[in-house]
């Protein structure tokens, strides 16, 4: 393939792709008769990486009903939506994105009033809670050892941190990743890290099969539990086991010494560790654990949702990377401004403070719990504006080039600088619909015209092509 008229480092260049790599970069490279793409002055960038998402949950969301903000903002709207769906469809109803600001702490009785016959389950937007109606509970056939919540011996319909039990009970099959993978490719994403803590060898092989079937187009690193210690990577090396994921809950923190032992086991198995931290208490707990166990290069904190400045020296001392989600400032910021104490708002989803402290920082979506579009997230990193346009943590804003860098760091080393585009590198690239000067002025408006992974076209925009564009 030959890409012509691409903007690279402020210059118009041609780039030849061969054998999955960048073969040559220059001006006026000859046409060798293969596929030809006219970039029309669009910026040529490294392929983007989403360093924290949940692929199967994102795929399942496509067949789910949105039950929370901004789609649904109050109980009446949600009730009408559920009743209407019940009237015109059958089978299980799966809802997502619920937040208690809509109708409070709903339970089976609340759902039974709207959905008395059809089995239904609704997931809280945090991902750890499912709420079932009575029809759904009857199909699940609970027993004496199930993890469902009870009050005075009666099932409330709530299930916390029970996805593994639920999958086993429902015999759920993994959804196809084809649509979400194409969506990610359309944003210029060539590599992702799945951070689902329950991932095991079966999930690793399922991901490898999805890639072999061209269902999953991106390179993938797979976090999970102890079961991935020593797990084999796929033969293609495009799927790799990654860090041991710890998903903490402030109200039920693990035994400190037991957690230390689990970290040491992971390190002994040549795996890094990654800790879910969304509260100050969780963060203090983790920093204490890692101070006791020691760290490996590549150990990381996920989210770092609330980070007091006083803790930053500990990150630096331990050599930790942070993988955060600037897009949540946009999608959830208005709720944060209502729910979070004013004195804590400056600690939310820090960016500038981490970089200024010399801490490695990378970006991600946490999809489906955040929106997967990295360009909207980059815009939020720059302007720190909520969906309604209010500022949240303006002192943490980044320059556009810094925001882009959150998504171009290597998949295996988040927060480290991406190598420049050069001859001999793998052709993981994307071409924007505009030059970088225009793109950086309005990142949320950027569209990606072409995405290549190892030289293979995994996305090409369907807009009318230039006369010189010739694709195989």
Secondary structure as GFF3:
##gff-version 3
##sequence-region A 1 472
A	DSSP	beta_strand	2	8	.	.	.	ID=ss1
A	DSSP	beta_strand	11	18	.	.	.	ID=ss2
A	DSSP	beta_strand	21	26	.	.	.	ID=ss3
A	DSSP	beta_strand	36	38	.	.	.	ID=ss4
A	DSSP	beta_strand	44	46	.	.	.	ID=ss5
A	DSSP	beta_strand	48	53	.	.	.	ID=ss6
A	DSSP	alpha_helix	55	61	.	.	.	ID=ss7
A	DSSP	beta_strand	65	66	.	.	.	ID=ss8
A	DSSP	alpha_helix	75	88	.	.	.	ID=ss9
A	DSSP	beta_strand	93	98	.	.	.	ID=ss10
A	DSSP	alpha_helix	100	103	.	.	.	ID=ss11
A	DSSP	alpha_helix	108	114	.	.	.	ID=ss12
A	DSSP	beta_strand	120	124	.	.	.	ID=ss13
A	DSSP	beta_strand	129	132	.	.	.	ID=ss14
A	DSSP	alpha_helix	134	140	.	.	.	ID=ss15
A	DSSP	beta_strand	150	151	.	.	.	ID=ss16
A	DSSP	beta_strand	154	155	.	.	.	ID=ss17
A	DSSP	beta_strand	158	160	.	.	.	ID=ss18
A	DSSP	alpha_helix	163	170	.	.	.	ID=ss19
A	DSSP	alpha_helix	178	186	.	.	.	ID=ss20
A	DSSP	beta_strand	189	194	.	.	.	ID=ss21
A	DSSP	alpha_helix	201	212	.	.	.	ID=ss22
A	DSSP	beta_strand	219	224	.	.	.	ID=ss23
A	DSSP	three_ten_helix	226	228	.	.	.	ID=ss24
A	DSSP	beta_strand	239	247	.	.	.	ID=ss25
A	DSSP	three_ten_helix	250	252	.	.	.	ID=ss26
A	DSSP	alpha_helix	256	268	.	.	.	ID=ss27
A	DSSP	beta_strand	273	277	.	.	.	ID=ss28
A	DSSP	alpha_helix	280	293	.	.	.	ID=ss29
A	DSSP	beta_strand	300	303	.	.	.	ID=ss30
A	DSSP	three_ten_helix	309	311	.	.	.	ID=ss31
A	DSSP	alpha_helix	312	318	.	.	.	ID=ss32
A	DSSP	beta_strand	321	324	.	.	.	ID=ss33
A	DSSP	alpha_helix	327	339	.	.	.	ID=ss34
A	DSSP	three_ten_helix	342	347	.	.	.	ID=ss35
A	DSSP	alpha_helix	352	356	.	.	.	ID=ss36
A	DSSP	beta_strand	360	363	.	.	.	ID=ss37
A	DSSP	alpha_helix	374	383	.	.	.	ID=ss38
A	DSSP	three_ten_helix	394	396	.	.	.	ID=ss39
A	DSSP	alpha_helix	400	405	.	.	.	ID=ss40
A	DSSP	beta_strand	429	432	.	.	.	ID=ss41
A	DSSP	alpha_helix	436	441	.	.	.	ID=ss42
A	DSSP	three_ten_helix	443	445	.	.	.	ID=ss43
A	DSSP	beta_strand	448	453	.	.	.	ID=ss44
A	DSSP	beta_strand	456	460	.	.	.	ID=ss45
###
